[in-house]
Every structure is written in structure tokens, then in C-alpha cells.
Amino acid sequence: MTKTSTSNTSVNLPIQNMFQPKTDIESDAEISLFYDQIKGKLDRLAKNPQDETIKKILAYSRKK
């Protein structure tokens, strides 16, 4: 027989300010900033995929 237990000190206690919801404006600004940072890399990847990437895609498509 296995006995399990949970610590009483860490369960069901209110945690204040741990997860503060962000406003839509802050979230949109963060998403836009993130996209601006990776946009150039995404564009290069779409236009100039590496040969190995193409081979992996073709190999995967042939498996099915």
C-alpha cells in the first residue's frame, strides 16, 4: 500500500501578486516588440531555407 500526502503549508493558501493580469495594451505592445525583433530572421528563413531543412521536410512527407 502506498501512502501519499501533501504539505499543508503550501496548498490552498492565497498567493498575492504572483500572477498579475496584464492589460491588453501591454500584451499587444509586447507581442509587437517580439515580432519586430524576429521579423528579419523569419523573412530570411522563408526565403532561403537551408538544404538540410528541405531534406528533413521531404523525408517527413515521404514517411506518411
PDB file of N, CA, C and O in Angstrom, chain B, residues numbered from 101:
ATOM      1  N   MET B 101       0.854  -1.173   0.000  1.00  0.00           N
ATOM      2  CA  MET B 101       0.000   0.000   0.000  1.00  0.00           C
ATOM      3  C   MET B 101       0.902   1.240   0.000  1.00  0.00           C
ATOM      4  O   MET B 101       1.905   1.300   0.712  1.00  0.00           O
ATOM      5  N   THR B 102       0.523   2.207  -0.804  1.00  0.00           N
ATOM      6  CA  THR B 102       1.288   3.442  -0.905  1.00  0.00           C
ATOM      7  C   THR B 102       0.546   4.550  -0.186  1.00  0.00           C
ATOM      8  O   THR B 102      -0.654   4.745  -0.380  1.00  0.00           O
ATOM      9  N   LYS B 103       1.271   5.263   0.635  1.00  0.00           N
ATOM     10  CA  LYS B 103       0.675   6.386   1.360  1.00  0.00           C
ATOM     11  C   LYS B 103       1.176   7.679   0.728  1.00  0.00           C
ATOM     12  O   LYS B 103       2.379   7.871   0.553  1.00  0.00           O
ATOM     13  N   THR B 104       0.253   8.553   0.393  1.00  0.00           N
ATOM     14  CA  THR B 104       0.642   9.843  -0.180  1.00  0.00           C
ATOM     15  C   THR B 104       0.119  10.961   0.703  1.00  0.00           C
ATOM     16  O   THR B 104      -0.875  10.809   1.414  1.00  0.00           O
ATOM     17  N   SER B 105       0.796  12.056   0.639  1.00  0.00           N
ATOM     18  CA  SER B 105       0.356  13.202   1.435  1.00  0.00           C
ATOM     19  C   SER B 105       0.814  14.488   0.756  1.00  0.00           C
ATOM     20  O   SER B 105       1.704  14.486  -0.095  1.00  0.00           O
ATOM     21  N   THR B 106       0.187  15.568   1.154  1.00  0.00           N
ATOM     22  CA  THR B 106       0.523  16.887   0.639  1.00  0.00           C
ATOM     23  C   THR B 106       0.788  17.811   1.812  1.00  0.00           C
ATOM     24  O   THR B 106       0.092  17.765   2.826  1.00  0.00           O
ATOM     25  N   SER B 107       1.790  18.638   1.665  1.00  0.00           N
ATOM     26  CA  SER B 107       2.122  19.566   2.726  1.00  0.00           C
ATOM     27  C   SER B 107       0.975  20.555   2.944  1.00  0.00           C
ATOM     28  O   SER B 107       0.446  21.118   1.986  1.00  0.00           O
ATOM     29  N   ASN B 108       0.602  20.758   4.181  1.00  0.00           N
ATOM     30  CA  ASN B 108      -0.471  21.691   4.495  1.00  0.00           C
ATOM     31  C   ASN B 108      -0.031  23.143   4.387  1.00  0.00           C
ATOM     32  O   ASN B 108      -0.873  24.038   4.313  1.00  0.00           O
ATOM     33  N   THR B 109       1.244  23.385   4.377  1.00  0.00           N
ATOM     34  CA  THR B 109       1.719  24.761   4.368  1.00  0.00           C
ATOM     35  C   THR B 109       1.727  25.385   2.980  1.00  0.00           C
ATOM     36  O   THR B 109       1.763  26.610   2.859  1.00  0.00           O
ATOM     37  N   SER B 110       1.695  24.568   1.932  1.00  0.00           N
ATOM     38  CA  SER B 110       1.807  25.152   0.600  1.00  0.00           C
ATOM     39  C   SER B 110       0.564  24.961  -0.272  1.00  0.00           C
ATOM     40  O   SER B 110       0.565  25.353  -1.439  1.00  0.00           O
ATOM     41  N   VAL B 111      -0.466  24.379   0.265  1.00  0.00           N
ATOM     42  CA  VAL B 111      -1.654  24.094  -0.530  1.00  0.00           C
ATOM     43  C   VAL B 111      -2.795  25.011  -0.120  1.00  0.00           C
ATOM     44  O   VAL B 111      -3.039  25.236   1.066  1.00  0.00           O
ATOM     45  N   ASN B 112      -3.477  25.528  -1.109  1.00  0.00           N
ATOM     46  CA  ASN B 112      -4.679  26.331  -0.910  1.00  0.00           C
ATOM     47  C   ASN B 112      -4.459  27.621  -0.120  1.00  0.00           C
ATOM     48  O   ASN B 112      -5.396  28.148   0.480  1.00  0.00           O
ATOM     49  N   LEU B 113      -3.264  28.114  -0.117  1.00  0.00           N
ATOM     50  CA  LEU B 113      -3.009  29.387   0.524  1.00  0.00           C
ATOM     51  C   LEU B 113      -3.060  30.479  -0.537  1.00  0.00           C
ATOM     52  O   LEU B 113      -2.540  30.289  -1.636  1.00  0.00           O
ATOM     53  N   PRO B 114      -3.665  31.601  -0.238  1.00  0.00           N
ATOM     54  CA  PRO B 114      -3.720  32.663  -1.240  1.00  0.00           C
ATOM     55  C   PRO B 114      -2.323  33.226  -1.506  1.00  0.00           C
ATOM     56  O   PRO B 114      -1.570  33.522  -0.579  1.00  0.00           O
ATOM     57  N   ILE B 115      -2.007  33.362  -2.750  1.00  0.00           N
ATOM     58  CA  ILE B 115      -0.726  33.928  -3.150  1.00  0.00           C
ATOM     59  C   ILE B 115      -1.024  35.288  -3.751  1.00  0.00           C
ATOM     60  O   ILE B 115      -1.687  35.389  -4.784  1.00  0.00           O
ATOM     61  N   GLN B 116      -0.544  36.308  -3.117  1.00  0.00           N
ATOM     62  CA  GLN B 116      -0.847  37.654  -3.557  1.00  0.00           C
ATOM     63  C   GLN B 116       0.189  38.138  -4.559  1.00  0.00           C
ATOM     64  O   GLN B 116       1.392  37.942  -4.387  1.00  0.00           O
ATOM     65  N   ASN B 117      -0.308  38.768  -5.600  1.00  0.00           N
ATOM     66  CA  ASN B 117       0.520  39.432  -6.610  1.00  0.00           C
ATOM     67  C   ASN B 117       1.455  38.497  -7.362  1.00  0.00           C
ATOM     68  O   ASN B 117       2.419  38.958  -7.974  1.00  0.00           O
ATOM     69  N   MET B 118       1.198  37.204  -7.333  1.00  0.00           N
ATOM     70  CA  MET B 118       2.069  36.297  -8.067  1.00  0.00           C
ATOM     71  C   MET B 118       1.744  36.356  -9.563  1.00  0.00           C
ATOM     72  O   MET B 118       2.643  36.370 -10.404  1.00  0.00           O
ATOM     73  N   PHE B 119       0.480  36.389  -9.873  1.00  0.00           N
ATOM     74  CA  PHE B 119       0.056  36.441 -11.264  1.00  0.00           C
ATOM     75  C   PHE B 119      -0.822  37.657 -11.454  1.00  0.00           C
ATOM     76  O   PHE B 119      -2.037  37.589 -11.271  1.00  0.00           O
ATOM     77  N   GLN B 120      -0.223  38.749 -11.814  1.00  0.00           N
ATOM     78  CA  GLN B 120      -0.993  39.954 -12.062  1.00  0.00           C
ATOM     79  C   GLN B 120      -1.369  39.987 -13.543  1.00  0.00           C
ATOM     80  O   GLN B 120      -0.492  39.961 -14.406  1.00  0.00           O
ATOM     81  N   PRO B 121      -2.651  40.044 -13.837  1.00  0.00           N
ATOM     82  CA  PRO B 121      -3.037  40.085 -15.247  1.00  0.00           C
ATOM     83  C   PRO B 121      -2.565  41.372 -15.909  1.00  0.00           C
ATOM     84  O   PRO B 121      -2.619  42.451 -15.319  1.00  0.00           O
ATOM     85  N   LYS B 122      -2.102  41.235 -17.143  1.00  0.00           N
ATOM     86  CA  LYS B 122      -1.638  42.393 -17.892  1.00  0.00           C
ATOM     87  C   LYS B 122      -2.802  42.956 -18.688  1.00  0.00           C
ATOM     88  O   LYS B 122      -3.734  42.237 -19.049  1.00  0.00           O
ATOM     89  N   THR B 123      -2.735  44.217 -18.948  1.00  0.00           N
ATOM     90  CA  THR B 123      -3.776  44.826 -19.752  1.00  0.00           C
ATOM     91  C   THR B 123      -3.562  44.451 -21.209  1.00  0.00           C
ATOM     92  O   THR B 123      -2.471  44.026 -21.589  1.00  0.00           O
ATOM     93  N   ASP B 124      -4.589  44.603 -22.019  1.00  0.00           N
ATOM     94  CA  ASP B 124      -4.478  44.284 -23.440  1.00  0.00           C
ATOM     95  C   ASP B 124      -3.440  45.152 -24.125  1.00  0.00           C
ATOM     96  O   ASP B 124      -2.759  44.696 -25.044  1.00  0.00           O
ATOM     97  N   ILE B 125      -3.311  46.389 -23.692  1.00  0.00           N
ATOM     98  CA  ILE B 125      -2.351  47.306 -24.311  1.00  0.00           C
ATOM     99  C   ILE B 125      -0.933  46.819 -24.066  1.00  0.00           C
ATOM    100  O   ILE B 125      -0.108  46.834 -24.980  1.00  0.00           O
ATOM    101  N   GLU B 126      -0.636  46.388 -22.845  1.00  0.00           N
ATOM    102  CA  GLU B 126       0.701  45.891 -22.534  1.00  0.00           C
ATOM    103  C   GLU B 126       0.984  44.619 -23.318  1.00  0.00           C
ATOM    104  O   GLU B 126       2.084  44.450 -23.843  1.00  0.00           O
ATOM    105  N   SER B 127       0.023  43.737 -23.402  1.00  0.00           N
ATOM    106  CA  SER B 127       0.219  42.486 -24.116  1.00  0.00           C
ATOM    107  C   SER B 127       0.447  42.740 -25.599  1.00  0.00           C
ATOM    108  O   SER B 127       1.342  42.143 -26.197  1.00  0.00           O
ATOM    109  N   ASP B 128      -0.346  43.611 -26.197  1.00  0.00           N
ATOM    110  CA  ASP B 128      -0.177  43.930 -27.609  1.00  0.00           C
ATOM    111  C   ASP B 128       1.184  44.567 -27.873  1.00  0.00           C
ATOM    112  O   ASP B 128       1.824  44.269 -28.882  1.00  0.00           O
ATOM    113  N   ALA B 129       1.623  45.430 -26.982  1.00  0.00           N
ATOM    114  CA  ALA B 129       2.924  46.081 -27.150  1.00  0.00           C
ATOM    115  C   ALA B 129       4.052  45.060 -27.068  1.00  0.00           C
ATOM    116  O   ALA B 129       5.011  45.123 -27.837  1.00  0.00           O
ATOM    117  N   GLU B 130       3.935  44.114 -26.129  1.00  0.00           N
ATOM    118  CA  GLU B 130       4.963  43.089 -26.002  1.00  0.00           C
ATOM    119  C   GLU B 130       4.994  42.181 -27.218  1.00  0.00           C
ATOM    120  O   GLU B 130       6.071  41.810 -27.684  1.00  0.00           O
ATOM    121  N   ILE B 131       3.835  41.820 -27.736  1.00  0.00           N
ATOM    122  CA  ILE B 131       3.773  40.969 -28.917  1.00  0.00           C
ATOM    123  C   ILE B 131       4.377  41.689 -30.118  1.00  0.00           C
ATOM    124  O   ILE B 131       5.138  41.096 -30.883  1.00  0.00           O
ATOM    125  N   SER B 132       4.045  42.945 -30.281  1.00  0.00           N
ATOM    126  CA  SER B 132       4.592  43.723 -31.395  1.00  0.00           C
ATOM    127  C   SER B 132       6.104  43.844 -31.295  1.00  0.00           C
ATOM    128  O   SER B 132       6.806  43.709 -32.298  1.00  0.00           O
ATOM    129  N   LEU B 133       6.607  44.096 -30.105  1.00  0.00           N
ATOM    130  CA  LEU B 133       8.052  44.207 -29.902  1.00  0.00           C
ATOM    131  C   LEU B 133       8.745  42.884 -30.225  1.00  0.00           C
ATOM    132  O   LEU B 133       9.776  42.865 -30.897  1.00  0.00           O
ATOM    133  N   PHE B 134       8.179  41.790 -29.746  1.00  0.00           N
ATOM    134  CA  PHE B 134       8.749  40.474 -30.015  1.00  0.00           C
ATOM    135  C   PHE B 134       8.769  40.197 -31.514  1.00  0.00           C
ATOM    136  O   PHE B 134       9.781  39.741 -32.047  1.00  0.00           O
ATOM    137  N   TYR B 135       7.668  40.466 -32.190  1.00  0.00           N
ATOM    138  CA  TYR B 135       7.602  40.222 -33.629  1.00  0.00           C
ATOM    139  C   TYR B 135       8.614  41.082 -34.373  1.00  0.00           C
ATOM    140  O   TYR B 135       9.271  40.604 -35.298  1.00  0.00           O
ATOM    141  N   ASP B 136       8.745  42.332 -33.984  1.00  0.00           N
ATOM    142  CA  ASP B 136       9.718  43.213 -34.646  1.00  0.00           C
ATOM    143  C   ASP B 136      11.138  42.679 -34.494  1.00  0.00           C
ATOM    144  O   ASP B 136      11.963  42.830 -35.395  1.00  0.00           O
ATOM    145  N   GLN B 137      11.422  42.055 -33.350  1.00  0.00           N
ATOM    146  CA  GLN B 137      12.761  41.523 -33.113  1.00  0.00           C
ATOM    147  C   GLN B 137      13.056  40.297 -33.966  1.00  0.00           C
ATOM    148  O   GLN B 137      14.205  40.088 -34.356  1.00  0.00           O
ATOM    149  N   ILE B 138      12.051  39.484 -34.263  1.00  0.00           N
ATOM    150  CA  ILE B 138      12.309  38.252 -35.012  1.00  0.00           C
ATOM    151  C   ILE B 138      11.889  38.330 -36.479  1.00  0.00           C
ATOM    152  O   ILE B 138      12.121  37.383 -37.231  1.00  0.00           O
ATOM    153  N   LYS B 139      11.277  39.437 -36.900  1.00  0.00           N
ATOM    154  CA  LYS B 139      10.739  39.548 -38.254  1.00  0.00           C
ATOM    155  C   LYS B 139      11.808  39.303 -39.320  1.00  0.00           C
ATOM    156  O   LYS B 139      11.564  38.563 -40.273  1.00  0.00           O
ATOM    157  N   GLY B 140      12.964  39.900 -39.178  1.00  0.00           N
ATOM    158  CA  GLY B 140      14.028  39.719 -40.158  1.00  0.00           C
ATOM    159  C   GLY B 140      14.482  38.273 -40.268  1.00  0.00           C
ATOM    160  O   GLY B 140      14.726  37.777 -41.368  1.00  0.00           O
ATOM    161  N   LYS B 141      14.596  37.603 -39.146  1.00  0.00           N
ATOM    162  CA  LYS B 141      15.017  36.207 -39.152  1.00  0.00           C
ATOM    163  C   LYS B 141      13.958  35.323 -39.803  1.00  0.00           C
ATOM    164  O   LYS B 141      14.289  34.394 -40.540  1.00  0.00           O
ATOM    165  N   LEU B 142      12.708  35.607 -39.537  1.00  0.00           N
ATOM    166  CA  LEU B 142      11.629  34.833 -40.163  1.00  0.00           C
ATOM    167  C   LEU B 142      11.613  35.037 -41.670  1.00  0.00           C
ATOM    168  O   LEU B 142      11.416  34.085 -42.426  1.00  0.00           O
ATOM    169  N   ASP B 143      11.819  36.271 -42.108  1.00  0.00           N
ATOM    170  CA  ASP B 143      11.837  36.562 -43.541  1.00  0.00           C
ATOM    171  C   ASP B 143      12.973  35.817 -44.237  1.00  0.00           C
ATOM    172  O   ASP B 143      12.778  35.252 -45.313  1.00  0.00           O
ATOM    173  N   ARG B 144      14.152  35.816 -43.631  1.00  0.00           N
ATOM    174  CA  ARG B 144      15.292  35.107 -44.223  1.00  0.00           C
ATOM    175  C   ARG B 144      15.032  33.609 -44.277  1.00  0.00           C
ATOM    176  O   ARG B 144      15.371  32.953 -45.262  1.00  0.00           O
ATOM    177  N   LEU B 145      14.439  33.073 -43.235  1.00  0.00           N
ATOM    178  CA  LEU B 145      14.162  31.643 -43.191  1.00  0.00           C
ATOM    179  C   LEU B 145      13.175  31.245 -44.290  1.00  0.00           C
ATOM    180  O   LEU B 145      13.345  30.212 -44.938  1.00  0.00           O
ATOM    181  N   ALA B 146      12.159  32.054 -44.493  1.00  0.00           N
ATOM    182  CA  ALA B 146      11.152  31.745 -45.512  1.00  0.00           C
ATOM    183  C   ALA B 146      11.731  31.853 -46.919  1.00  0.00           C
ATOM    184  O   ALA B 146      11.320  31.107 -47.807  1.00  0.00           O
ATOM    185  N   LYS B 147      12.656  32.748 -47.137  1.00  0.00           N
ATOM    186  CA  LYS B 147      13.201  32.977 -48.468  1.00  0.00           C
ATOM    187  C   LYS B 147      14.386  32.079 -48.782  1.00  0.00           C
ATOM    188  O   LYS B 147      14.587  31.697 -49.935  1.00  0.00           O
ATOM    189  N   ASN B 148      15.167  31.741 -47.773  1.00  0.00           N
ATOM    190  CA  ASN B 148      16.398  30.989 -48.003  1.00  0.00           C
ATOM    191  C   ASN B 148      16.516  29.821 -47.020  1.00  0.00           C
ATOM    192  O   ASN B 148      17.386  29.841 -46.149  1.00  0.00           O
ATOM    193  N   PRO B 149      15.659  28.808 -47.144  1.00  0.00           N
ATOM    194  CA  PRO B 149      15.790  27.683 -46.222  1.00  0.00           C
ATOM    195  C   PRO B 149      17.081  26.911 -46.511  1.00  0.00           C
ATOM    196  O   PRO B 149      17.538  26.846 -47.652  1.00  0.00           O
ATOM    197  N   GLN B 150      17.640  26.349 -45.489  1.00  0.00           N
ATOM    198  CA  GLN B 150      18.864  25.573 -45.662  1.00  0.00           C
ATOM    199  C   GLN B 150      18.528  24.257 -46.357  1.00  0.00           C
ATOM    200  O   GLN B 150      17.406  23.761 -46.255  1.00  0.00           O
ATOM    201  N   ASP B 151      19.507  23.699 -47.064  1.00  0.00           N
ATOM    202  CA  ASP B 151      19.301  22.428 -47.757  1.00  0.00           C
ATOM    203  C   ASP B 151      18.875  21.327 -46.784  1.00  0.00           C
ATOM    204  O   ASP B 151      18.028  20.493 -47.106  1.00  0.00           O
ATOM    205  N   GLU B 152      19.467  21.335 -45.600  1.00  0.00           N
ATOM    206  CA  GLU B 152      19.129  20.312 -44.610  1.00  0.00           C
ATOM    207  C   GLU B 152      17.659  20.427 -44.183  1.00  0.00           C
ATOM    208  O   GLU B 152      16.998  19.415 -43.950  1.00  0.00           O
ATOM    209  N   THR B 153      17.160  21.641 -44.083  1.00  0.00           N
ATOM    210  CA  THR B 153      15.762  21.854 -43.723  1.00  0.00           C
ATOM    211  C   THR B 153      14.843  21.275 -44.797  1.00  0.00           C
ATOM    212  O   THR B 153      13.847  20.625 -44.479  1.00  0.00           O
ATOM    213  N   ILE B 154      15.170  21.506 -46.040  1.00  0.00           N
ATOM    214  CA  ILE B 154      14.378  20.975 -47.151  1.00  0.00           C
ATOM    215  C   ILE B 154      14.402  19.450 -47.143  1.00  0.00           C
ATOM    216  O   ILE B 154      13.373  18.808 -47.352  1.00  0.00           O
ATOM    217  N   LYS B 155      15.575  18.873 -46.903  1.00  0.00           N
ATOM    218  CA  LYS B 155      15.690  17.415 -46.861  1.00  0.00           C
ATOM    219  C   LYS B 155      14.842  16.823 -45.738  1.00  0.00           C
ATOM    220  O   LYS B 155      14.205  15.786 -45.922  1.00  0.00           O
ATOM    221  N   LYS B 156      14.832  17.472 -44.588  1.00  0.00           N
ATOM    222  CA  LYS B 156      14.036  16.975 -43.468  1.00  0.00           C
ATOM    223  C   LYS B 156      12.548  17.036 -43.780  1.00  0.00           C
ATOM    224  O   LYS B 156      11.799  16.120 -43.441  1.00  0.00           O
ATOM    225  N   ILE B 157      12.123  18.108 -44.420  1.00  0.00           N
ATOM    226  CA  ILE B 157      10.707  18.244 -44.776  1.00  0.00           C
ATOM    227  C   ILE B 157      10.313  17.168 -45.783  1.00  0.00           C
ATOM    228  O   ILE B 157       9.262  16.542 -45.645  1.00  0.00           O
ATOM    229  N   LEU B 158      11.144  16.954 -46.785  1.00  0.00           N
ATOM    230  CA  LEU B 158      10.856  15.929 -47.789  1.00  0.00           C
ATOM    231  C   LEU B 158      10.844  14.528 -47.179  1.00  0.00           C
ATOM    232  O   LEU B 158       9.977  13.715 -47.498  1.00  0.00           O
ATOM    233  N   ALA B 159      11.793  14.253 -46.314  1.00  0.00           N
ATOM    234  CA  ALA B 159      11.845  12.939 -45.666  1.00  0.00           C
ATOM    235  C   ALA B 159      10.604  12.720 -44.811  1.00  0.00           C
ATOM    236  O   ALA B 159      10.040  11.626 -44.798  1.00  0.00           O
ATOM    237  N   TYR B 160      10.185  13.740 -44.110  1.00  0.00           N
ATOM    238  CA  TYR B 160       8.983  13.634 -43.263  1.00  0.00           C
ATOM    239  C   TYR B 160       7.743  13.402 -44.122  1.00  0.00           C
ATOM    240  O   TYR B 160       6.878  12.603 -43.764  1.00  0.00           O
ATOM    241  N   SER B 161       7.658  14.097 -45.250  1.00  0.00           N
ATOM    242  CA  SER B 161       6.469  13.958 -46.101  1.00  0.00           C
ATOM    243  C   SER B 161       6.415  12.575 -46.748  1.00  0.00           C
ATOM    244  O   SER B 161       5.326  12.092 -47.056  1.00  0.00           O
ATOM    245  N   ARG B 162       7.532  11.943 -46.958  1.00  0.00           N
ATOM    246  CA  ARG B 162       7.561  10.605 -47.567  1.00  0.00           C
ATOM    247  C   ARG B 162       7.206   9.508 -46.582  1.00  0.00           C
ATOM    248  O   ARG B 162       6.807   8.418 -46.993  1.00  0.00           O
ATOM    249  N   LYS B 163       7.342   9.774 -45.294  1.00  0.00           N
ATOM    250  CA  LYS B 163       7.032   8.766 -44.272  1.00  0.00           C
ATOM    251  C   LYS B 163       5.548   8.446 -44.213  1.00  0.00           C
ATOM    252  O   LYS B 163       5.169   7.327 -43.866  1.00  0.00           O
ATOM    253  N   LYS B 164       4.721   9.393 -44.541  1.00  0.00           N
ATOM    254  CA  LYS B 164       3.274   9.200 -44.399  1.00  0.00           C
ATOM    255  C   LYS B 164       2.668   8.495 -45.567  1.00  0.00           C
ATOM    256  O   LYS B 164       1.460   8.263 -45.590  1.00  0.00           O
TER     257      LYS B 164
END
